[in-house]
């Protein structure tokens, strides 16, 4: 498994969650990844709850799934059935 370098990892985390209608403008991918650490595989509902707790803003399951799919494409998250987990080492 290829692990992203620290600099690449940080630049990915700083990206805003574009395309999500209900997120705060300063929300980042890091907030979603933080919801996965160190819990192990978690259902999408747990991530939605965590995101709401951090940002005090709701996010739909479809929006969270779109975010997770971006992270999967970057090799940072993996899906196992209906659960998601980190696929790389947390900095």
C-alpha positions as CSV (number, residue, x, y, z in Angstrom):
1,X,0.0,0.0,0.0
2,X,1.4,3.4,-1.0
3,X,1.4,5.9,1.8
4,X,1.2,9.6,0.9
5,X,4.1,11.7,2.0
6,X,3.5,14.1,4.9
7,X,3.5,17.2,2.6
8,X,1.1,15.6,0.1
9,X,-1.1,14.4,3.0
10,X,-1.3,17.9,4.5
11,X,-2.2,19.5,1.1
12,X,-5.0,17.0,0.6
13,X,-6.3,17.6,4.1
14,X,-6.4,21.3,3.5
15,X,-8.8,21.0,0.5
16,X,-12.3,22.4,1.2
17,X,-15.3,20.1,0.8
18,X,-16.5,21.6,-2.4
19,X,-19.8,20.5,-3.7
20,X,-21.5,20.0,-0.4
21,X,-24.4,22.3,0.0
22,X,-24.6,22.2,3.8
23,X,-21.0,22.4,5.0
24,X,-19.3,25.4,6.5
25,X,-16.9,27.1,4.1
26,X,-13.8,26.2,6.2
27,X,-14.6,22.5,6.5
28,X,-11.8,20.2,5.3
29,X,-11.2,16.6,4.5
30,X,-9.2,16.3,7.7
31,X,-12.4,16.6,9.7
32,X,-13.9,13.6,8.0
33,X,-10.6,11.6,8.4
34,X,-10.5,12.6,12.1
35,X,-13.8,10.9,12.5
36,X,-12.3,7.7,11.3
37,X,-9.3,7.8,13.7
38,X,-8.7,5.7,15.8
39,X,-12.2,4.1,15.7
40,X,-11.5,1.6,12.9
41,X,-14.3,0.7,10.5
42,X,-17.3,2.9,11.2
43,X,-20.7,3.3,9.5
44,X,-21.4,6.5,7.6
45,X,-23.9,7.5,10.3
46,X,-21.1,7.8,12.8
47,X,-19.2,10.1,10.5
48,X,-22.2,12.3,9.9
49,X,-22.7,12.6,13.6
50,X,-19.0,13.4,14.2
51,X,-19.0,16.0,11.4
52,X,-22.1,17.7,12.9
53,X,-20.5,17.7,16.3
54,X,-17.3,19.4,15.0
55,X,-19.0,21.9,12.7
56,X,-22.4,22.3,14.2
57,X,-23.7,21.8,10.6
58,X,-25.6,19.0,9.2
59,X,-24.5,17.0,6.2
60,X,-26.6,14.5,4.2
61,X,-25.6,10.8,3.8
62,X,-25.2,11.5,0.0
63,X,-22.8,14.4,0.7
64,X,-20.8,12.3,3.2
65,X,-20.6,9.4,0.7
66,X,-19.3,11.8,-2.0
67,X,-16.6,13.0,0.4
68,X,-15.6,9.5,1.3
69,X,-15.5,8.5,-2.4
70,X,-13.0,11.3,-2.9
71,X,-10.9,10.0,0.0
72,X,-11.1,6.5,-1.4
73,X,-9.9,7.7,-4.8
74,X,-6.9,9.3,-3.1
75,X,-6.1,6.1,-1.3
76,X,-6.7,7.6,2.2
77,X,-9.9,5.6,3.1
78,X,-11.1,2.1,2.3
79,X,-14.7,0.8,2.3
80,X,-15.6,-2.6,3.8
81,X,-19.2,-3.3,3.2
82,X,-21.1,-0.4,4.7
83,X,-18.2,0.8,6.9
84,X,-15.2,3.0,6.2
85,X,-11.7,3.1,7.7
86,X,-8.4,4.8,7.2
87,X,-6.3,3.2,4.6
88,X,-3.1,5.2,5.4
89,X,-1.3,6.2,8.5
90,X,-2.7,9.2,10.4
91,X,0.0,11.9,10.7
